[in-house]
Amino acid sequence: MFVLDTHVHIYPCYSIEALLSDGIQRMMRLTRHEAGTIYGFCLTERFDCEYFRQWKEHPETFPSQTRHLETTGDTDSLRLCGADLPPVYLFAGHQINTRERIEVLALGLAEKLADRGPIRETIDEIEARGGVPTLCWAPGKWFFERGKTVRHLIDEYTDRLTLADTTLRPSGWPEPRLFSYARQRNVTILAGSDPLPFAGEERYAGSYVTCFENETFDHNTPAQSMRNILRSANQPRLAGTRTTPPTMLLRLYKNAKLR
């Protein structure tokens, strides 16, 4: 099994040790420590964050006393190593805010793309550079004209696009209709934690994940394997927990105060 949190931010206010150590434990509990499981965090770094590049170029700066990073056979992944760890990978990726104010994730791509570009050009550029373009649901951002745009993109990019759910869709909140629309067209739906940029949010890492069964994974080229799985897999199983409605509102309130 391959278990992936597809939406992981890292911010300066976070405890990196807590994010990764606790996140791994959460994912392991979700899979009941099943033997042979491979775990991954797909970073979706904001325009002003460069943790993956920093750790790849200077692994000695990785802030952990018990674990270290190793390079792999491709440029878009790092392996997290420790005596008590199953296979765990960090994958490069970015969050891009487009001109249409729809968030696009570039999964498995170390190269950064500019914000505020037209969404179709952004999707095309992510794909041309080898990443997996993913439209990320966010509260209130898929209504009205933006919702129509997402629907059109599902139709236009059916075989080249994935969608992503997050912990910010609270438990009990109906699934967005566009998820059902996408599934009918065999567009893959992913899950990720999407922690926000204030201290304490790192506790959500690994809490809502995507589980792929019976997929081929090459440890020599983990990022390429991850991208291939995202592009070719049947609908994966989404596992974990999302926040309650009051917690979601509190998280959004704290986030709004930072702006």
C-alpha positions in Angstrom: 0.0 0.0 0.0 1.1 3.6 -0.7 -0.2 6.2 1.7 0.1 9.9 0.8 -0.8 13.1 2.4 -1.1 15.2 -0.8 -1.3 18.7 0.7 1.4 19.5 3.3 2.5 23.0 4.0 5.6 23.8 6.1 5.9 27.2 7.7 8.6 28.8 9.9 6.3 28.7 13.0 6.0 24.9 12.8 7.9 22.2 14.8 9.2 20.2 11.9 10.0 17.3 14.2 6.4 17.2 15.4 4.9 17.5 12.0 6.8 14.6 10.5 7.1 12.3 13.6 3.4 12.7 14.6 2.3 12.7 11.0 4.0 9.4 10.3 2.4 7.9 13.5 -1.0 9.1 12.4 -0.7 7.5 9.0 0.6 4.3 10.5 -2.4 4.1 12.8 -4.7 4.7 9.8 -3.2 1.7 8.1 -2.9 -0.4 11.3 0.9 -0.6 10.7 0.4 -2.9 7.7 3.7 -4.5 6.7 5.2 -3.2 3.4 3.3 0.1 3.4 5.1 3.1 1.9 4.3 6.6 3.3 4.7 10.0 1.7 4.2 13.7 2.4 3.7 15.8 -0.7 4.8 19.3 0.1 2.7 22.1 -1.4 4.9 25.0 -0.5 3.7 28.6 -0.8 5.6 31.1 -2.9 7.7 32.2 0.0 8.7 28.8 1.3 11.7 26.8 0.1 12.1 23.9 2.6 12.4 21.2 0.0 15.1 23.0 -2.0 17.0 23.9 1.2 17.0 20.4 2.6 18.0 18.9 -0.8 20.9 21.2 -1.2 21.9 21.3 2.5 20.6 18.2 4.2 22.5 19.1 7.3 20.0 21.9 8.0 17.2 19.4 8.5 16.0 20.2 12.0 15.8 16.7 13.7 18.0 15.0 16.2 16.6 11.5 15.5 16.1 11.4 11.8 18.0 12.5 8.6 17.3 12.9 4.9 18.8 11.0 2.0 18.7 11.9 -1.7 17.0 9.5 -4.1 17.4 8.6 -7.8 15.2 11.5 -8.9 15.2 15.3 -8.2 11.8 15.7 -6.7 12.0 13.4 -3.6 13.9 12.9 -0.4 13.8 9.9 1.8 13.3 10.3 5.6 15.4 7.9 7.5 15.4 6.7 11.1 15.8 3.5 13.0 12.1 3.2 13.8 10.7 4.2 10.4 9.1 2.4 7.5 9.8 3.8 4.0 8.8 7.5 4.2 9.3 10.0 1.4 9.1 13.8 1.1 7.9 14.9 -2.4 8.4 18.3 -3.8 5.4 20.4 -4.7 3.8 23.8 -4.7 0.6 25.6 -4.2 -0.2 28.2 -6.9 -2.9 30.9 -6.7 -4.2 31.6 -10.2 -5.7 34.6 -11.7 -9.1 33.1 -11.3 -8.5 32.7 -7.5 -8.6 28.9 -7.7 -5.8 27.1 -6.0 -3.8 24.6 -8.1 -1.3 22.2 -6.6 1.8 21.2 -8.6 2.4 17.7 -7.1 5.8 16.1 -7.5 7.5 19.1 -9.0 10.5 20.9 -7.5 10.5 23.8 -10.0 8.4 26.8 -8.9 5.8 28.4 -11.0 4.6 32.0 -10.7 1.3 32.9 -9.0 -1.5 34.8 -10.6 -1.2 33.3 -14.1 -4.3 32.1 -16.0 -5.4 28.7 -14.7 -5.2 26.9 -18.0 -1.7 28.1 -18.7 -0.8 27.1 -15.1 -2.1 23.6 -15.6 -0.4 23.2 -18.9 2.9 24.4 -17.5 2.7 22.0 -14.5 2.1 19.1 -16.8 4.8 20.2 -19.3 7.4 20.2 -16.5 6.3 16.8 -15.3 4.2 17.6 -12.3 0.6 16.5 -11.5 -1.8 19.4 -11.7 -4.4 19.2 -8.9 -7.4 21.5 -8.2 -7.7 21.9 -4.4 -11.1 22.4 -2.8 -11.3 25.2 -0.3 -14.3 26.7 1.6 -16.3 29.0 -0.6 -14.0 28.9 -3.6 -15.9 26.5 -5.9 -19.1 28.4 -6.0 -20.6 30.5 -8.8 -18.2 31.5 -11.6 -15.3 29.6 -10.0 -17.4 26.5 -9.7 -18.3 26.8 -13.4 -14.6 27.1 -14.2 -13.7 24.0 -12.2 -16.5 22.1 -14.1 -15.1 23.2 -17.4 -11.6 22.2 -16.4 -12.8 18.7 -15.4 -14.3 18.4 -18.9 -11.2 19.8 -20.7 -8.5 18.0 -18.7 -10.3 14.8 -17.8 -7.3 12.5 -18.2 -4.7 15.0 -17.0 -6.1 16.5 -13.8 -6.8 15.4 -10.2 -8.9 17.0 -7.5 -8.1 17.2 -3.8 -10.2 17.3 -0.6 -8.8 18.7 2.7 -9.4 18.7 6.4 -10.9 22.2 5.9 -14.1 20.5 4.6 -15.5 19.7 8.1 -17.1 16.4 9.1 -20.8 16.3 8.2 -20.3 18.8 5.4 -21.7 17.4 2.2 -19.2 16.3 -0.4 -18.9 19.0 -3.2 -21.0 18.0 -6.2 -18.0 18.6 -8.4 -16.3 15.6 -6.8 -19.1 13.4 -7.9 -19.1 15.0 -11.3 -15.3 14.3 -11.5 -15.6 10.7 -10.4 -18.2 10.0 -13.1 -15.5 11.0 -15.6 -12.8 8.9 -13.9 -11.0 11.9 -12.5 -9.1 10.9 -9.3 -10.0 12.5 -6.0 -7.1 12.8 -3.5 -7.0 13.8 0.2 -4.6 15.9 2.1 -4.3 17.8 5.4 -3.7 21.4 4.3 -2.4 22.9 7.5 -2.6 26.7 7.8 0.2 29.1 8.5 0.1 29.5 12.3 1.6 27.5 15.2 -0.1 24.3 16.1 -1.5 23.5 12.7 1.3 21.0 12.0 -0.8 18.6 14.1 -3.0 18.0 11.1 -0.3 16.5 9.0 -1.0 12.9 8.2 -4.6 13.1 9.5 -6.4 12.9 6.1 -4.7 10.8 3.5 -4.9 9.0 0.2 -4.4 5.2 0.1 -3.4 3.4 -3.1 -3.6 -0.4 -3.2 -1.6 -2.7 -5.4 0.4 0.0 -7.2 4.0 -0.4 -8.4 6.5 1.7 -6.5 10.2 2.0 -7.4 12.3 3.1 -4.5 15.0 4.2 -6.9 12.7 6.8 -8.5 10.1 7.5 -5.8 8.8 10.8 -7.3 8.3 9.3 -10.7 6.5 6.4 -9.1 4.3 8.8 -7.1 3.4 10.8 -10.2 2.6 7.6 -12.2 0.3 6.4 -9.4 -1.6 9.7 -9.3 -2.0 9.7 -13.0 -3.0 6.1 -13.5 -4.6 4.8 -10.3 -8.3 3.8 -9.9 -10.1 5.9 -7.4 -8.1 5.6 -4.2 -9.4 5.2 -0.7 -9.5 8.4 1.4 -8.8 7.7 5.1 -8.6 9.7 8.3 -10.5 12.5 9.9 -11.5 16.0 9.0 -12.2 18.8 11.5 -15.5 19.6 13.1 -17.5 22.6 11.9 -16.6 24.8 14.9 -12.9 23.8 14.6 -13.0 24.7 10.9 -14.4 28.1 11.6 -11.8 28.8 14.3 -9.0 27.7 12.0 -10.3 30.0 9.2 -10.7 32.9 11.7 -7.1 32.6 12.9 -5.9 32.4 9.3 -7.9 35.5 8.4 -6.3 37.5 11.3 -2.9 36.9 9.8 -3.7 38.7 6.5 
